[in-house]
């Protein structure tokens, strides 16, 4: 019991910048973990003994530790933990009418929100969960099954095959938001691995094809060099013989055609 009275708040302090719904969730969880939430709801009971009164003041001190100096003035005069808590709640969440207006605004944002092409699965789930938590703080009854349905409905077309697989293999009435996120990330991770493997194999095939083509061009170039030399020698000899024969032919008279054949006579 002695350790119970030495609790130190280690969470963020509520100030003009920190979202109250976020702080409220953290603080309420902290008080519940320390077995102190009953001093907020229902609050310290009349006729409570000294131990209960002391625990109520311990709860109040946790709230004091959780707020910034600029906010402390709002609850400085609170005598109990419940009074301090309700004062902050009214200050940041407003009265019922303002609270309903805020909830309506969150509902519109939630319904319009869809995953963009630049978002990752993790980013999309984080944004949706944040909106849902805010709506729940303002009294919205939002079970996980409705959120799961909304997420699957608003996924981009490139994830249609993943959505179809999940719809066919899971019970949407019992599936949690966290389970859906893990399942989607697992499916997409496997798809990316296969895609990267296919790309790598395609690149290897292209490199091998280029190597074969280059080898064929090299061999073809060598073959052409040999033929060029062969034609060169042949042409030279052919021209030489033609010149020789032409010279010899000039030493003979035109042939006399006859039955006996062709005879050549020297020219005197």
C-alpha positions in Angstrom: 0.0 0.0 0.0 2.9 2.3 0.7 4.0 2.3 -3.0 0.5 3.3 -4.0 1.0 6.7 -2.6 4.2 7.4 -4.5 2.8 7.3 -8.0 4.4 9.7 -10.6 2.7 10.7 -13.8 5.0 10.1 -16.8 2.7 11.0 -19.6 2.4 14.2 -21.5 1.1 17.3 -19.8 -2.2 18.8 -21.0 -1.6 22.3 -22.4 -3.1 24.5 -25.0 -1.6 22.4 -27.8 -2.1 18.8 -26.7 -5.4 17.2 -27.8 -7.6 16.8 -24.8 -9.2 13.5 -26.0 -5.7 12.0 -26.3 -4.7 13.2 -22.8 -8.0 12.1 -21.3 -7.5 8.6 -22.7 -4.0 8.3 -21.3 -4.9 9.7 -17.9 -8.0 7.6 -17.5 -6.0 4.5 -18.3 -3.3 5.5 -15.9 -5.8 6.0 -13.0 -7.5 2.7 -13.8 -4.2 0.9 -13.7 -3.5 2.4 -10.3 -7.0 1.4 -9.0 -8.0 5.1 -8.6 -10.6 5.5 -11.3 -13.5 5.0 -8.8 -12.6 8.4 -7.4 -13.6 9.9 -10.8 -16.6 7.7 -11.4 -18.6 7.6 -9.3 -16.3 9.8 -7.1 -15.5 10.1 -3.4 -18.6 9.0 -1.4 -20.0 11.0 1.5 -18.8 9.7 4.9 -15.6 8.2 3.4 -12.9 7.3 5.9 -9.4 8.9 6.1 -7.9 6.3 3.9 -10.4 6.9 1.1 -10.0 10.6 1.4 -6.3 10.3 1.1 -6.6 8.1 -2.0 -8.9 10.7 -3.5 -6.3 13.4 -2.9 -3.7 11.0 -4.5 -6.0 10.9 -7.6 -6.2 14.6 -7.6 -2.4 14.9 -7.4 -2.1 12.7 -10.5 -4.4 15.1 -12.4 -2.3 18.0 -11.1 0.9 16.3 -12.4 -0.8 15.7 -15.8 -1.5 19.4 -16.6 0.7 22.3 -17.6 1.1 25.4 -15.5 -1.1 27.3 -18.0 -4.0 24.9 -17.4 -3.5 24.3 -13.6 -5.4 27.5 -12.8 -8.6 25.9 -14.1 -8.5 23.2 -11.4 -6.5 24.9 -8.6 -9.5 25.3 -6.4 -11.0 21.8 -7.0 -11.4 20.0 -3.7 -11.7 16.5 -5.1 -10.5 14.5 -8.1 -13.9 14.2 -9.6 -14.4 18.0 -9.4 -11.1 18.6 -11.1 -11.8 16.0 -13.8 -15.2 17.4 -14.6 -13.8 21.0 -14.7 -11.3 20.0 -17.4 -13.9 18.0 -19.3 -16.3 20.9 -19.5 -13.5 23.4 -20.4 -12.1 21.3 -23.3 -15.1 19.4 -24.5 -17.8 22.0 -23.9 -21.3 21.6 -22.7 -23.7 19.0 -24.2 -24.7 21.2 -27.2 -21.1 22.0 -28.2 -20.2 18.4 -27.6 -22.9 17.2 -30.0 -21.7 19.7 -32.6 -18.1 18.4 -32.3 -19.4 14.9 -32.7 -21.3 15.8 -35.8 -18.1 17.3 -37.2 -16.1 14.2 -36.5 -18.8 12.0 -38.1 -18.6 14.0 -41.3 -14.8 13.8 -41.3 -15.0 10.1 -40.6 -17.5 9.3 -43.4 -15.6 11.4 -46.0 -12.2 10.1 -45.2 -10.7 7.6 -47.6 -7.3 6.2 -48.2 -5.2 8.3 -50.6 -2.7 6.9 -53.1 0.2 8.4 -51.1 -0.8 6.8 -47.8 0.5 3.5 -46.4 -1.7 1.0 -44.7 -0.2 1.9 -41.4 -0.9 5.6 -41.9 -4.4 5.0 -43.0 -5.3 2.8 -40.1 -3.7 5.4 -37.7 -5.8 8.2 -39.0 -9.0 6.2 -39.0 -8.4 4.9 -35.4 -7.6 8.4 -34.2 -11.0 9.7 -35.6 -12.8 6.7 -34.1 -11.3 7.2 -30.7 -12.3 10.9 -30.7 -15.8 10.0 -31.6 -16.0 7.4 -28.8 -14.8 10.0 -26.3 -17.7 12.3 -27.4 -20.1 9.4 -26.8 -20.3 7.8 -30.2 -21.1 4.0 -30.1 -18.6 2.8 -32.7 -18.0 -1.0 -32.6 -14.9 -2.4 -34.4 -17.1 -4.2 -36.9 -18.4 -0.9 -38.3 -14.9 0.5 -38.6 -13.7 -2.7 -40.3 -16.5 -2.4 -42.8 -15.7 1.2 -43.4 -12.0 0.6 -44.0 -12.6 -2.3 -46.4 -15.1 -0.1 -48.3 -12.8 2.8 -48.7 -9.6 1.0 -49.8 -8.2 2.0 -53.2 -8.9 -0.3 -56.2 -5.3 -1.6 -56.3 -6.2 -3.5 -53.0 -9.4 -5.1 -54.3 -7.9 -8.6 -54.5 -6.7 -8.3 -50.9 -10.1 -7.0 -49.7 -11.9 -9.9 -51.5 -9.6 -12.4 -49.9 -10.2 -11.1 -46.4 -14.0 -10.9 -47.0 -14.0 -14.6 -48.1 -11.8 -15.9 -45.3 -12.8 -13.9 -42.2 -15.8 -13.1 -40.1 -16.4 -9.4 -40.4 -18.7 -9.3 -37.3 -15.9 -10.5 -35.0 -12.8 -9.1 -36.7 -11.1 -6.3 -34.8 -9.4 -3.2 -36.3 -5.9 -4.4 -35.2 -6.6 -7.9 -36.7 -7.6 -6.3 -40.0 -4.5 -4.2 -40.1 -2.2 -7.1 -39.4 -4.0 -9.3 -42.0 -3.8 -6.6 -44.7 -0.2 -5.8 -44.1 0.7 -9.5 -44.2 -1.1 -10.0 -47.6 0.5 -6.9 -49.1 3.9 -7.8 -47.8 3.7 -11.2 -49.6 2.5 -9.5 -52.8 5.4 -7.1 -52.7 7.9 -9.9 -52.1 6.6 -11.8 -55.2 6.6 -8.6 -57.2 10.2 -7.8 -56.3 11.2 -11.4 -57.0 9.6 -11.3 -60.5 11.3 -7.9 -61.2 14.6 -9.4 -60.2 14.2 -12.4 -62.4 13.1 -10.2 -65.3 16.2 -8.1 -64.9 18.4 -11.2 -64.8 16.8 -12.5 -68.0 17.3 -9.2 -69.7 21.0 -9.1 -68.7 21.5 -12.7 -70.0 19.7 -11.8 -73.2 22.0 -8.7 -73.7 25.1 -10.8 -73.0 24.0 -13.4 -75.6 23.2 -10.7 -78.2 26.6 -9.0 -77.6 28.4 -12.3 -78.0 26.6 -12.9 -81.3 27.5 -9.5 -82.6 31.2 -10.1 -81.6 31.3 -13.4 -83.5 29.5 -11.9 -86.5 32.1 -9.1 -86.6 35.0 -11.6 -86.7 33.3 -13.5 -89.5 32.9 -10.4 -91.6 36.6 -9.5 -91.2 37.7 -12.9 -92.5 35.4 -12.6 -95.6 36.8 -9.2 -96.3 40.3 -10.5 -96.5 39.3 -13.4 -98.6 37.4 -11.2 -101.1 40.4 -8.8 -101.2 42.8 -11.5 -102.2 40.5 -12.9 -104.7 39.8 -9.6 -106.3 43.5 -8.8 -106.6 44.3 -12.1 -108.3 41.3 -11.7 -110.6 42.5 -8.3 -111.7 46.0 -9.5 -112.3 45.0 -12.4 -114.5 42.6 -10.2 -116.4 45.4 -7.8 -117.3 47.7 -10.6 -118.3 45.1 -12.2 -120.6 44.3 -8.9 -122.1 47.9 -8.4 -123.0 48.2 -11.8 -124.6 45.0 -11.4 -126.5 46.5 -8.3 -128.2 49.2 -10.5 -129.7 46.6 -12.6 -131.7 44.4 -11.9 -134.6 40.7 -12.2 -134.3 39.6 -15.8 -134.5 38.5 -17.5 -137.7 35.3 -19.3 -137.2 35.1 -22.6 -138.9 33.9 -26.1 -138.8 37.2 -27.4 -137.5 37.1 -25.2 -134.5 38.7 -21.9 -133.6 42.3 -21.1 -134.6 44.4 -18.1 -133.6 47.0 -16.6 -135.9 49.8 -14.4 -134.6 49.8 -10.8 -135.8 53.0 -9.9 -137.7 
